[in-house]
């Protein structure tokens, strides 16, 4: 049985590798508007959100990025955008 763990991560080298891998999947290109800008400063791009990394037996295999989105009308509840990557989450 494989061990699967998900943690909040600030290991931006691992995160960048997973994001780039995901960006190369056919059809994923529409998920990225300013991909190079996002990769250049992940901490700032996802400020107020979180980046989770999934590990299978200690190997990073997936990521989920949550970004706080500000609304023009501040009385509305904040929304979080989600980005996932990795071809599989568990075996």
KELUM-252208 format. One record per residue (C-alpha): x negated, y, z negated; residue number from 1. Coordinates in steps of 0.1 Angstrom, whole numbers, plus 5000, padded with zeros to 4 digits. Layout:
<rs>
R   east   north     up    nr
R      X       Y      Z   NUM
...
</rs>
This chain:
<rs>
R   east   north     up    nr
R   5000    5000   5000     1
R   4987    5034   5010     2
R   4985    5063   4985     3
R   5002    5095   4997     4
R   4998    5128   4979     5
R   5009    5164   4987     6
R   4992    5194   4971     7
R   4991    5232   4975     8
R   4958    5239   4992     9
R   4935    5268   4998    10
R   4909    5246   5017    11
R   4912    5266   5049    12
R   4888    5245   5069    13
R   4911    5214   5064    14
R   4942    5236   5071    15
R   4927    5251   5103    16
R   4917    5216   5115    17
R   4953    5203   5110    18
R   4968    5235   5126    19
R   4946    5231   5157    20
R   4954    5194   5160    21
R   4991    5202   5158    22
R   4988    5231   5183    23
R   4976    5206   5209    24
R   5007    5184   5208    25
R   5028    5189   5239    26
R   5057    5212   5231    27
R   5041    5227   5199    28
R   5028    5258   5217    29
R   5062    5275   5212    30
R   5057    5273   5174    31
R   5028    5298   5175    32
R   5032    5335   5184    33
R   4998    5348   5173    34
R   4979    5316   5166    35
R   4944    5331   5167    36
R   4954    5359   5143    37
R   4970    5333   5120    38
R   4939    5311   5119    39
R   4916    5341   5113    40
R   4932    5349   5080    41
R   4954    5322   5067    42
R   4954    5336   5031    43
R   4969    5369   5043    44
R   4992    5354   5069    45
R   5008    5331   5042    46
R   5006    5356   5013    47
R   5037    5351   4991    48
R   5042    5316   5005    49
R   5022    5284   5002    50
R   5003    5259   5023    51
R   5008    5222   5014    52
R   4985    5195   5026    53
R   4994    5158   5027    54
R   4967    5132   5021    55
R   4969    5095   5028    56
R   4942    5076   5008    57
R   4923    5109   5004    58
R   4924    5118   5041    59
R   4942    5150   5051    60
R   4969    5140   5077    61
R   4996    5167   5075    62
R   5004    5203   5065    63
R   5034    5223   5057    64
R   5031    5261   5057    65
R   5057    5283   5040    66
R   5057    5320   5048    67
R   5078    5346   5030    68
R   5097    5367   5056    69
R   5107    5402   5046    70
R   5141    5414   5057    71
R   5148    5449   5067    72
R   5177    5450   5043    73
R   5161    5444   5009    74
R   5193    5434   4993    75
R   5192    5402   5012    76
R   5176    5371   4997    77
R   5140    5365   5010    78
R   5137    5337   5036    79
R   5107    5314   5040    80
R   5096    5301   5074    81
R   5083    5266   5076    82
R   5056    5251   5099    83
R   5047    5215   5098    84
R   5019    5196   5114    85
R   5007    5161   5117    86
R   5020    5133   5138    87
R   5032    5113   5109    88
R   5037    5120   5072    89
R   5034    5084   5059    90
R   5029    5049   5073    91
</rs>
